[in-house]
């Protein structure tokens, strides 16, 4: 069984017990990490392709150590000009060992947060009139931020607000709200 997974911006083909060098991860050495952006799973003849990722699939790994890669020399030269620049670079890497590939049953963190927000919203009981009024206020404040300063000044003149010539955009928005 193997999987193609996106880790730190790069795609890797991984199998169980495989060691992989990836760009530096923020996890400490010895800690376990999991990656839920699995793009392809293959188990023998059965291949599952994500669009773009497979929901519920997860790859778990253990951070073995942090290290630096080999030095890469960057040399620039312009002939007959006397221009030569030599730079070196060593990429920060993390060595991880793949501990397991889960095809289903794992829930991405993003989905859990969205369901938690929906649950709290359903518990709060507010009358329909209050929600409509609050939505209009939010829409009005968003519309004000999209307007130009000249448009905001015209609205303030129409409402009879004084001292608008010295106000900045943020002040105008608060005065109109």
C-alpha positions as protocol buffer text, in pm:
chain_id: "A"
residue {
  index: 1
  type: UNK
  ca { x: 0 y: 0 z: 0 }
}
residue {
  index: 2
  type: UNK
  ca { x: 132 y: 342 z: -92 }
}
residue {
  index: 3
  type: UNK
  ca { x: 0 y: 698 z: -96 }
}
residue {
  index: 4
  type: UNK
  ca { x: 85 y: 1024 z: -262 }
}
residue {
  index: 5
  type: UNK
  ca { x: 63 y: 1293 z: 4 }
}
residue {
  index: 6
  type: UNK
  ca { x: 138 y: 1665 z: 15 }
}
residue {
  index: 7
  type: UNK
  ca { x: 383 y: 1751 z: 293 }
}
residue {
  index: 8
  type: UNK
  ca { x: 514 y: 2106 z: 344 }
}
residue {
  index: 9
  type: UNK
  ca { x: 427 y: 2213 z: -10 }
}
residue {
  index: 10
  type: UNK
  ca { x: 577 y: 1909 z: -188 }
}
residue {
  index: 11
  type: UNK
  ca { x: 418 y: 1584 z: -304 }
}
residue {
  index: 12
  type: UNK
  ca { x: 574 y: 1253 z: -193 }
}
residue {
  index: 13
  type: UNK
  ca { x: 503 y: 890 z: -273 }
}
residue {
  index: 14
  type: UNK
  ca { x: 520 y: 718 z: 67 }
}
residue {
  index: 15
  type: UNK
  ca { x: 486 y: 366 z: 205 }
}
residue {
  index: 16
  type: UNK
  ca { x: 478 y: 231 z: 559 }
}
residue {
  index: 17
  type: UNK
  ca { x: 817 y: 236 z: 742 }
}
residue {
  index: 18
  type: UNK
  ca { x: 972 y: 459 z: 475 }
}
residue {
  index: 19
  type: UNK
  ca { x: 1206 y: 743 z: 576 }
}
residue {
  index: 20
  type: UNK
  ca { x: 1154 y: 1073 z: 394 }
}
residue {
  index: 21
  type: UNK
  ca { x: 1339 y: 1406 z: 402 }
}
residue {
  index: 22
  type: UNK
  ca { x: 1093 y: 1698 z: 384 }
}
residue {
  index: 23
  type: UNK
  ca { x: 1120 y: 2073 z: 429 }
}
residue {
  index: 24
  type: UNK
  ca { x: 1156 y: 2176 z: 795 }
}
residue {
  index: 25
  type: UNK
  ca { x: 845 y: 2102 z: 1001 }
}
residue {
  index: 26
  type: UNK
  ca { x: 756 y: 2286 z: 1323 }
}
residue {
  index: 27
  type: UNK
  ca { x: 714 y: 1963 z: 1524 }
}
residue {
  index: 28
  type: UNK
  ca { x: 977 y: 1861 z: 1778 }
}
residue {
  index: 29
  type: UNK
  ca { x: 1195 y: 1551 z: 1740 }
}
residue {
  index: 30
  type: UNK
  ca { x: 1019 y: 1234 z: 1854 }
}
residue {
  index: 31
  type: UNK
  ca { x: 669 y: 1381 z: 1809 }
}
residue {
  index: 32
  type: UNK
  ca { x: 406 y: 1227 z: 1583 }
}
residue {
  index: 33
  type: UNK
  ca { x: 254 y: 1426 z: 1299 }
}
residue {
  index: 34
  type: UNK
  ca { x: -30 y: 1348 z: 1061 }
}
residue {
  index: 35
  type: UNK
  ca { x: -97 y: 1472 z: 709 }
}
residue {
  index: 36
  type: UNK
  ca { x: -454 y: 1473 z: 581 }
}
residue {
  index: 37
  type: UNK
  ca { x: -389 y: 1609 z: 232 }
}
residue {
  index: 38
  type: UNK
  ca { x: -370 y: 1265 z: 66 }
}
residue {
  index: 39
  type: UNK
  ca { x: -398 y: 1292 z: -312 }
}
residue {
  index: 40
  type: UNK
  ca { x: -387 y: 923 z: -412 }
}
residue {
  index: 41
  type: UNK
  ca { x: -413 y: 585 z: -236 }
}
residue {
  index: 42
  type: UNK
  ca { x: -316 y: 252 z: -387 }
}
residue {
  index: 43
  type: UNK
  ca { x: -380 y: -85 z: -226 }
}
residue {
  index: 44
  type: UNK
  ca { x: -277 y: -350 z: -477 }
}
residue {
  index: 45
  type: UNK
  ca { x: -509 y: -320 z: -777 }
}
residue {
  index: 46
  type: UNK
  ca { x: -742 y: -76 z: -601 }
}
residue {
  index: 47
  type: UNK
  ca { x: -648 y: 289 z: -670 }
}
residue {
  index: 48
  type: UNK
  ca { x: -837 y: 580 z: -515 }
}
residue {
  index: 49
  type: UNK
  ca { x: -783 y: 924 z: -664 }
}
residue {
  index: 50
  type: UNK
  ca { x: -881 y: 1241 z: -479 }
}
residue {
  index: 51
  type: UNK
  ca { x: -1035 y: 1551 z: -625 }
}
residue {
  index: 52
  type: UNK
  ca { x: -807 y: 1718 z: -511 }
}
residue {
  index: 53
  type: UNK
  ca { x: -771 y: 1528 z: -179 }
}
residue {
  index: 54
  type: UNK
  ca { x: -928 y: 1208 z: -46 }
}
residue {
  index: 55
  type: UNK
  ca { x: -1169 y: 1281 z: 238 }
}
residue {
  index: 56
  type: UNK
  ca { x: -1095 y: 1083 z: 553 }
}
residue {
  index: 57
  type: UNK
  ca { x: -754 y: 957 z: 437 }
}
residue {
  index: 58
  type: UNK
  ca { x: -454 y: 1031 z: 654 }
}
residue {
  index: 59
  type: UNK
  ca { x: -81 y: 955 z: 671 }
}
residue {
  index: 60
  type: UNK
  ca { x: 79 y: 944 z: 1016 }
}
residue {
  index: 61
  type: UNK
  ca { x: 452 y: 987 z: 1068 }
}
residue {
  index: 62
  type: UNK
  ca { x: 712 y: 1034 z: 1340 }
}
residue {
  index: 63
  type: UNK
  ca { x: 971 y: 1313 z: 1334 }
}
residue {
  index: 64
  type: UNK
  ca { x: 1315 y: 1152 z: 1362 }
}
residue {
  index: 65
  type: UNK
  ca { x: 1548 y: 1453 z: 1345 }
}
residue {
  index: 66
  type: UNK
  ca { x: 1603 y: 1802 z: 1208 }
}
residue {
  index: 67
  type: UNK
  ca { x: 1909 y: 1859 z: 991 }
}
residue {
  index: 68
  type: UNK
  ca { x: 2052 y: 2064 z: 706 }
}
residue {
  index: 69
  type: UNK
  ca { x: 2091 y: 1935 z: 353 }
}
residue {
  index: 70
  type: UNK
  ca { x: 2400 y: 1940 z: 132 }
}
residue {
  index: 71
  type: UNK
  ca { x: 2542 y: 2276 z: 32 }
}
residue {
  index: 72
  type: UNK
  ca { x: 2428 y: 2409 z: -303 }
}
residue {
  index: 73
  type: UNK
  ca { x: 2666 y: 2653 z: -472 }
}
residue {
  index: 74
  type: UNK
  ca { x: 2509 y: 2938 z: -670 }
}
residue {
  index: 75
  type: UNK
  ca { x: 2764 y: 3101 z: -903 }
}
residue {
  index: 76
  type: UNK
  ca { x: 2679 y: 3393 z: -1130 }
}
residue {
  index: 77
  type: UNK
  ca { x: 2912 y: 3539 z: -1390 }
}
residue {
  index: 78
  type: UNK
  ca { x: 2889 y: 3788 z: -1674 }
}
residue {
  index: 79
  type: UNK
  ca { x: 3173 y: 3742 z: -1916 }
}
residue {
  index: 80
  type: UNK
  ca { x: 3404 y: 4030 z: -1998 }
}
residue {
  index: 81
  type: UNK
  ca { x: 3242 y: 4247 z: -1728 }
}
residue {
  index: 82
  type: UNK
  ca { x: 3434 y: 4136 z: -1419 }
}
residue {
  index: 83
  type: UNK
  ca { x: 3109 y: 4034 z: -1250 }
}
residue {
  index: 84
  type: UNK
  ca { x: 3130 y: 3718 z: -1037 }
}
residue {
  index: 85
  type: UNK
  ca { x: 2910 y: 3629 z: -738 }
}
residue {
  index: 86
  type: UNK
  ca { x: 2936 y: 3307 z: -540 }
}
residue {
  index: 87
  type: UNK
  ca { x: 2671 y: 3212 z: -283 }
}
residue {
  index: 88
  type: UNK
  ca { x: 2599 y: 2893 z: -93 }
}
residue {
  index: 89
  type: UNK
  ca { x: 2277 y: 2758 z: 54 }
}
residue {
  index: 90
  type: UNK
  ca { x: 2190 y: 2468 z: 287 }
}
residue {
  index: 91
  type: UNK
  ca { x: 1821 y: 2378 z: 305 }
}
residue {
  index: 92
  type: UNK
  ca { x: 1670 y: 2305 z: 649 }
}
residue {
  index: 93
  type: UNK
  ca { x: 1520 y: 1955 z: 641 }
}
residue {
  index: 94
  type: UNK
  ca { x: 1326 y: 1721 z: 868 }
}
residue {
  index: 95
  type: UNK
  ca { x: 1362 y: 1343 z: 852 }
}
residue {
  index: 96
  type: UNK
  ca { x: 1033 y: 1163 z: 912 }
}
residue {
  index: 97
  type: UNK
  ca { x: 939 y: 796 z: 920 }
}
residue {
  index: 98
  type: UNK
  ca { x: 597 y: 697 z: 787 }
}
residue {
  index: 99
  type: UNK
  ca { x: 415 y: 494 z: 1054 }
}
residue {
  index: 100
  type: UNK
  ca { x: 85 y: 427 z: 884 }
}
residue {
  index: 101
  type: UNK
  ca { x: -158 y: 509 z: 606 }
}
residue {
  index: 102
  type: UNK
  ca { x: -526 y: 530 z: 695 }
}
residue {
  index: 103
  type: UNK
  ca { x: -766 y: 502 z: 403 }
}
residue {
  index: 104
  type: UNK
  ca { x: -1080 y: 616 z: 587 }
}
residue {
  index: 105
  type: UNK
  ca { x: -1206 y: 711 z: 928 }
}
residue {
  index: 106
  type: UNK
  ca { x: -977 y: 1008 z: 987 }
}
residue {
  index: 107
  type: UNK
  ca { x: -1140 y: 1350 z: 998 }
}
residue {
  index: 108
  type: UNK
  ca { x: -954 y: 1657 z: 875 }
}
residue {
  index: 109
  type: UNK
  ca { x: -914 y: 1933 z: 1134 }
}
residue {
  index: 110
  type: UNK
  ca { x: -1082 y: 2191 z: 907 }
}
residue {
  index: 111
  type: UNK
  ca { x: -1406 y: 1990 z: 885 }
}
residue {
  index: 112
  type: UNK
  ca { x: -1422 y: 1942 z: 1263 }
}
residue {
  index: 113
  type: UNK
  ca { x: -1395 y: 2317 z: 1323 }
}
residue {
  index: 114
  type: UNK
  ca { x: -1674 y: 2388 z: 1076 }
}
residue {
  index: 115
  type: UNK
  ca { x: -1908 y: 2135 z: 1238 }
}
residue {
  index: 116
  type: UNK
  ca { x: -1830 y: 2276 z: 1583 }
}
residue {
  index: 117
  type: UNK
  ca { x: -1930 y: 2623 z: 1466 }
}
residue {
  index: 118
  type: UNK
  ca { x: -2254 y: 2489 z: 1317 }
}
residue {
  index: 119
  type: UNK
  ca { x: -2339 y: 2310 z: 1644 }
}
residue {
  index: 120
  type: UNK
  ca { x: -2293 y: 2626 z: 1851 }
}
residue {
  index: 121
  type: UNK
  ca { x: -2502 y: 2826 z: 1603 }
}
residue {
  index: 122
  type: UNK
  ca { x: -2788 y: 2577 z: 1627 }
}
residue {
  index: 123
  type: UNK
  ca { x: -2790 y: 2594 z: 2009 }
}
residue {
  index: 124
  type: UNK
  ca { x: -2833 y: 2972 z: 2012 }
}
residue {
  index: 125
  type: UNK
  ca { x: -3198 y: 3067 z: 1970 }
}
residue {
  index: 126
  type: UNK
  ca { x: -3250 y: 3420 z: 1845 }
}
residue {
  index: 127
  type: UNK
  ca { x: -3564 y: 3561 z: 1688 }
}
residue {
  index: 128
  type: UNK
  ca { x: -3571 y: 3601 z: 1312 }
}
residue {
  index: 129
  type: UNK
  ca { x: -3614 y: 3979 z: 1333 }
}
residue {
  index: 130
  type: UNK
  ca { x: -3295 y: 4017 z: 1539 }
}
residue {
  index: 131
  type: UNK
  ca { x: -3092 y: 3805 z: 1298 }
}
residue {
  index: 132
  type: UNK
  ca { x: -3219 y: 4001 z: 998 }
}
residue {
  index: 133
  type: UNK
  ca { x: -3128 y: 4330 z: 1166 }
}
residue {
  index: 134
  type: UNK
  ca { x: -2780 y: 4209 z: 1258 }
}
residue {
  index: 135
  type: UNK
  ca { x: -2724 y: 4077 z: 903 }
}
residue {
  index: 136
  type: UNK
  ca { x: -2820 y: 4417 z: 760 }
}
residue {
  index: 137
  type: UNK
  ca { x: -2574 y: 4589 z: 997 }
}
residue {
  index: 138
  type: UNK
  ca { x: -2293 y: 4353 z: 895 }
}
residue {
  index: 139
  type: UNK
  ca { x: -2373 y: 4400 z: 526 }
}
residue {
  index: 140
  type: UNK
  ca { x: -2384 y: 4778 z: 572 }
}
residue {
  index: 141
  type: UNK
  ca { x: -2044 y: 4782 z: 744 }
}
residue {
  index: 142
  type: UNK
  ca { x: -1897 y: 4562 z: 470 }
}
residue {
  index: 143
  type: UNK
  ca { x: -2045 y: 4786 z: 203 }
}
residue {
  index: 144
  type: UNK
  ca { x: -1898 y: 5094 z: 375 }
}
residue {
  index: 145
  type: UNK
  ca { x: -1550 y: 4946 z: 371 }
}
residue {
  index: 146
  type: UNK
  ca { x: -1579 y: 4884 z: -3 }
}
residue {
  index: 147
  type: UNK
  ca { x: -1674 y: 5246 z: -75 }
}
residue {
  index: 148
  type: UNK
  ca { x: -1431 y: 5523 z: -157 }
}
residue {
  index: 149
  type: UNK
  ca { x: -1365 y: 5818 z: 74 }
}
residue {
  index: 150
  type: UNK
  ca { x: -1554 y: 6052 z: -159 }
}
residue {
  index: 151
  type: UNK
  ca { x: -1863 y: 5830 z: -148 }
}
residue {
  index: 152
  type: UNK
  ca { x: -1844 y: 5808 z: 231 }
}
residue {
  index: 153
  type: UNK
  ca { x: -1818 y: 6188 z: 258 }
}
residue {
  index: 154
  type: UNK
  ca { x: -2130 y: 6228 z: 41 }
}
residue {
  index: 155
  type: UNK
  ca { x: -2322 y: 5989 z: 267 }
}
residue {
  index: 156
  type: UNK
  ca { x: -2202 y: 6178 z: 576 }
}
residue {
  index: 157
  type: UNK
  ca { x: -2318 y: 6510 z: 423 }
}
residue {
  index: 158
  type: UNK
  ca { x: -2660 y: 6357 z: 353 }
}
residue {
  index: 159
  type: UNK
  ca { x: -2688 y: 6243 z: 717 }
}
residue {
  index: 160
  type: UNK
  ca { x: -2574 y: 6584 z: 843 }
}
residue {
  index: 161
  type: UNK
  ca { x: -2247 y: 6477 z: 1009 }
}
residue {
  index: 162
  type: UNK
  ca { x: -2012 y: 6771 z: 1067 }
}
residue {
  index: 163
  type: UNK
  ca { x: -1632 y: 6783 z: 1042 }
}
residue {
  index: 164
  type: UNK
  ca { x: -1609 y: 6530 z: 759 }
}
residue {
  index: 165
  type: UNK
  ca { x: -1337 y: 6717 z: 572 }
}
residue {
  index: 166
  type: UNK
  ca { x: -1075 y: 6620 z: 835 }
}
residue {
  index: 167
  type: UNK
  ca { x: -1194 y: 6259 z: 878 }
}
residue {
  index: 168
  type: UNK
  ca { x: -1014 y: 5957 z: 742 }
}
residue {
  index: 169
  type: UNK
  ca { x: -1190 y: 5654 z: 592 }
}
residue {
  index: 170
  type: UNK
  ca { x: -1200 y: 5460 z: 921 }
}
residue {
  index: 171
  type: UNK
  ca { x: -1346 y: 5763 z: 1104 }
}
residue {
  index: 172
  type: UNK
  ca { x: -1610 y: 5807 z: 837 }
}
residue {
  index: 173
  type: UNK
  ca { x: -1711 y: 5442 z: 859 }
}
residue {
  index: 174
  type: UNK
  ca { x: -1750 y: 5460 z: 1238 }
}
residue {
  index: 175
  type: UNK
  ca { x: -1948 y: 5785 z: 1212 }
}
residue {
  index: 176
  type: UNK
  ca { x: -2185 y: 5635 z: 957 }
}
residue {
  index: 177
  type: UNK
  ca { x: -2234 y: 5305 z: 1146 }
}
